[in-house]
Amino acid sequence: MADMAQLLMDAGIPIEKDRIIALNVYHDMLLDWNRRMDLTSVPDAEVAARHFLDSLLPLTLDHFFPQGARLIDVGTGAGFPGLALAIARPDLQVTLLEAQGKRCAFLQAVCGALRLENAAVCQERAEVLGHAEGHREAYGLAVARAVAPLNILCEYLLPFVKAGGYALCWKGPAVAGEMEDGAAAARKLGGTPETPVTLPLREAERLLLPIRKTETTLPQYPRKNGIPAKRPLKKDK
């Protein structure tokens, strides 16, 4: 099993010892709960690198994570990247958005075990919460990892982001084929895609795609439950 502290140190991620201890507790709870429910299909020995390191690599890009930023992780699943970020950066105020109750129970258990005061678990769909007062255009950062193609992801994320903030999308090299429709969707939702950043993950090619929120999202977005995935926004022909 990869050593968490060594992985993060080698990647140049600044993190205090007590945060490493907390991340290891989270890691061990994930492996334990995963024996009883479907949280990850990644082999145990690869979880530290493929989930934890992958989630935390963008912390080397300081300008995306200002002190005290409010962040929502849409479709967080087992807590990646949002819960890992909340542990590593206690100054961040993190909402973990997840529709499945069993996964929310796991997230609540980890937050309770670590007594995290900067992370809140919310069981809801993005299409619903994206219209809710206190959440719509209320976050400096909306993030997602392994959730959906880019054009669908934009409709999930951008309604949460306030002007000047960012949607951050963890993507692999296949994002090149998603860019045309993704960029068109972003513009319809008030966002402007920026140049993808390559993250130094040895196990796989990983890109972080930043989308800056430049205009208010029109009130009809996000559309009703399931519609963004069934009828994704595309480039006008």
C-alpha positions as CSV (number, residue, x, y, z in Angstrom):
1,M,0.0,0.0,0.0
2,A,1.3,3.4,-0.9
3,D,2.2,5.6,2.0
4,M,-0.1,8.6,2.1
5,A,2.5,11.1,3.5
6,Q,5.1,10.1,1.0
7,L,2.7,10.3,-1.9
8,L,1.6,13.8,-1.0
9,M,5.1,15.0,-0.2
10,D,6.5,13.7,-3.5
11,A,3.7,15.6,-5.3
12,G,4.6,18.8,-3.6
13,I,1.3,19.1,-1.7
14,P,1.8,21.0,1.5
15,I,-0.1,19.4,4.3
16,E,0.3,19.2,8.1
17,K,0.8,16.0,10.1
18,D,-2.6,16.0,11.7
19,R,-4.2,16.3,8.3
20,I,-2.2,13.2,7.1
21,I,-3.5,11.3,10.1
22,A,-7.1,12.3,9.3
23,L,-6.7,11.3,5.7
24,N,-5.4,7.9,6.8
25,V,-8.5,7.4,9.0
26,Y,-10.7,8.3,6.0
27,H,-8.7,5.8,3.9
28,D,-9.2,3.0,6.4
29,M,-12.9,3.7,6.8
30,L,-13.3,3.7,3.0
31,L,-11.7,0.2,2.7
32,D,-13.8,-1.1,5.7
33,W,-17.2,0.2,4.4
34,N,-16.4,-0.9,0.8
35,R,-16.5,-4.5,2.0
36,R,-20.2,-4.0,2.8
37,M,-21.3,-1.6,0.1
38,D,-20.2,-0.3,-3.3
39,L,-18.0,2.8,-2.7
40,T,-15.1,2.1,-5.1
41,S,-13.9,-0.5,-7.5
42,V,-10.3,0.6,-7.2
43,P,-8.1,-2.1,-5.7
44,D,-7.2,-1.4,-2.0
45,A,-3.5,-1.0,-2.7
46,E,-4.2,1.8,-5.3
47,V,-6.8,3.8,-3.4
48,A,-4.3,6.3,-1.9
49,A,-2.9,7.2,-5.3
50,R,-6.0,7.0,-7.5
51,H,-8.5,8.6,-5.2
52,F,-6.7,10.7,-2.5
53,L,-3.7,11.9,-4.5
54,D,-5.8,12.6,-7.5
55,S,-8.3,14.6,-5.5
56,L,-5.6,16.7,-3.8
57,L,-3.2,17.4,-6.7
58,P,-5.0,20.6,-7.7
59,L,-4.0,22.1,-4.3
60,T,-0.6,22.8,-6.0
61,L,-2.5,25.4,-8.1
62,D,-3.0,28.0,-5.3
63,H,-5.1,30.5,-7.2
64,F,-8.0,28.1,-7.6
65,F,-8.3,27.5,-3.8
66,P,-8.3,30.9,-2.0
67,Q,-8.4,30.9,1.8
68,G,-11.9,30.4,3.2
69,A,-13.5,29.5,-0.2
70,R,-16.9,28.0,-0.2
71,L,-16.9,24.8,-2.3
72,I,-19.5,22.3,-3.4
73,D,-18.6,18.8,-4.7
74,V,-21.4,17.6,-7.0
75,G,-21.9,13.9,-7.1
76,T,-19.2,13.3,-4.5
77,G,-19.8,9.6,-4.2
78,A,-17.4,8.3,-1.6
79,G,-16.1,11.9,-1.0
80,F,-13.7,12.6,-3.8
81,P,-12.6,15.2,-4.3
82,G,-14.6,17.2,-1.8
83,L,-14.1,15.3,1.5
84,A,-10.4,14.9,0.9
85,L,-10.1,18.6,0.2
86,A,-12.1,19.5,3.3
87,I,-9.7,17.4,5.4
88,A,-6.5,18.7,3.8
89,R,-7.7,22.4,3.9
90,P,-9.7,23.1,7.1
91,D,-10.3,26.7,5.9
92,L,-12.5,25.6,3.0
93,Q,-16.2,25.4,3.6
94,V,-17.3,22.2,1.8
95,T,-20.7,20.9,0.8
96,L,-20.8,17.2,-0.2
97,L,-23.7,16.7,-2.6
98,E,-24.7,13.1,-3.1
99,A,-28.1,11.7,-4.2
100,Q,-27.6,8.1,-2.7
101,G,-28.5,7.7,0.9
102,K,-26.0,4.9,1.6
103,R,-23.1,6.9,0.4
104,C,-24.3,9.9,2.4
105,A,-24.3,7.6,5.5
106,F,-20.7,6.8,4.8
107,L,-19.8,10.5,4.4
108,Q,-21.6,11.4,7.6
109,A,-19.7,8.6,9.4
110,V,-16.3,9.9,8.3
111,C,-17.2,13.5,9.1
112,G,-18.3,12.4,12.6
113,A,-15.3,10.2,13.2
114,L,-13.0,13.1,12.3
115,R,-15.2,15.8,13.9
116,L,-15.0,17.9,10.7
117,E,-16.6,21.3,11.2
118,N,-16.0,22.5,7.6
119,A,-17.9,19.8,5.7
120,A,-21.6,19.3,5.4
121,V,-23.3,16.3,3.7
122,C,-26.4,17.1,1.5
123,Q,-28.5,14.3,0.1
124,E,-30.1,15.8,-3.0
125,R,-29.9,16.0,-6.8
126,A,-27.9,18.8,-8.5
127,E,-30.9,19.7,-10.6
128,V,-32.9,20.5,-7.4
129,L,-30.2,22.1,-5.2
130,G,-29.0,24.2,-8.1
131,H,-32.2,26.3,-7.7
132,A,-32.2,26.5,-3.9
133,E,-31.6,29.7,-2.1
134,G,-28.3,29.7,-0.3
135,H,-26.8,27.4,-2.9
136,R,-27.6,28.9,-6.3
137,E,-24.7,31.1,-7.4
138,A,-23.4,31.0,-3.8
139,Y,-20.1,29.1,-4.2
140,G,-16.6,30.2,-5.2
141,L,-15.9,26.6,-6.4
142,A,-18.0,23.8,-7.8
143,V,-16.1,20.6,-8.4
144,A,-16.7,17.2,-9.8
145,R,-14.7,14.1,-10.5
146,A,-15.8,11.2,-12.8
147,V,-19.4,12.3,-12.9
148,A,-20.5,13.0,-16.5
149,P,-19.4,14.2,-19.9
150,L,-18.4,17.9,-19.9
151,N,-21.6,19.4,-21.4
152,I,-23.7,17.6,-18.8
153,L,-21.3,18.5,-16.1
154,C,-21.5,22.2,-16.9
155,E,-25.3,22.1,-16.3
156,Y,-24.7,20.4,-12.9
157,L,-21.9,22.7,-11.8
158,L,-22.3,26.3,-13.1
159,P,-25.6,27.2,-11.5
160,F,-23.9,26.8,-8.1
161,V,-20.9,29.1,-9.0
162,K,-21.0,32.9,-8.2
163,A,-19.5,35.4,-10.6
164,G,-15.7,35.2,-10.7
165,G,-15.7,31.7,-9.3
166,Y,-14.8,28.4,-11.0
167,A,-16.2,25.1,-11.9
168,L,-13.3,22.6,-11.7
169,C,-13.7,19.3,-13.7
170,W,-11.3,16.4,-13.1
171,K,-10.9,14.8,-16.6
172,G,-8.8,12.3,-18.5
173,P,-7.4,12.7,-22.0
174,A,-10.9,11.8,-23.5
175,V,-12.0,15.3,-22.6
176,A,-10.6,16.5,-26.0
177,G,-13.7,14.8,-27.6
178,E,-16.0,16.6,-25.2
179,M,-14.7,20.1,-25.6
180,E,-16.8,21.4,-28.5
181,D,-20.2,20.6,-26.9
182,G,-18.8,21.3,-23.4
183,A,-17.6,24.8,-24.3
184,A,-21.0,25.5,-26.0
185,A,-22.8,24.4,-22.9
186,A,-20.5,26.4,-20.6
187,R,-21.3,29.6,-22.6
188,K,-25.0,29.0,-22.4
189,L,-24.7,28.6,-18.6
190,G,-22.6,31.7,-18.1
191,G,-19.1,30.1,-18.1
192,T,-15.9,30.5,-20.0
193,P,-13.6,27.4,-20.3
194,E,-10.0,28.0,-19.7
195,T,-6.9,26.0,-20.7
196,P,-6.8,22.5,-19.1
197,V,-4.0,22.0,-16.6
198,T,-2.1,18.7,-16.6
199,L,-1.9,17.2,-13.2
200,P,1.2,15.1,-12.4
201,L,-0.5,11.8,-11.6
202,R,1.9,9.0,-12.5
203,E,-0.7,6.3,-12.8
204,A,-2.8,8.0,-15.5
205,E,-3.0,11.1,-17.6
206,R,-5.2,13.6,-15.6
207,L,-6.4,17.0,-16.5
208,L,-8.1,19.7,-14.5
209,L,-10.4,21.8,-16.7
210,P,-11.3,25.2,-15.1
211,I,-14.5,27.0,-16.2
212,R,-14.7,30.6,-15.0
213,K,-18.2,31.9,-14.2
214,T,-18.5,35.2,-16.1
215,E,-22.2,35.7,-16.3
216,T,-25.4,34.9,-14.3
217,T,-26.9,31.5,-15.2
218,L,-30.3,31.8,-16.9
219,P,-33.1,30.8,-14.5
220,Q,-34.3,27.8,-16.5
221,Y,-31.0,26.0,-15.7
222,P,-30.4,23.4,-14.4
223,R,-33.4,21.7,-16.0
224,K,-35.6,19.1,-14.2
225,N,-34.3,15.9,-12.8
226,G,-32.7,13.7,-15.5
227,I,-33.1,16.1,-18.3
228,P,-29.5,17.3,-18.5
229,A,-28.3,13.7,-19.0
230,K,-31.2,12.8,-21.4
231,R,-31.0,16.0,-23.5
232,P,-27.5,17.4,-23.0
233,L,-26.7,20.9,-24.2
234,K,-24.8,20.9,-27.4
235,K,-23.2,23.2,-29.9
236,D,-25.9,24.8,-32.2
237,K,-25.6,23.3,-35.7
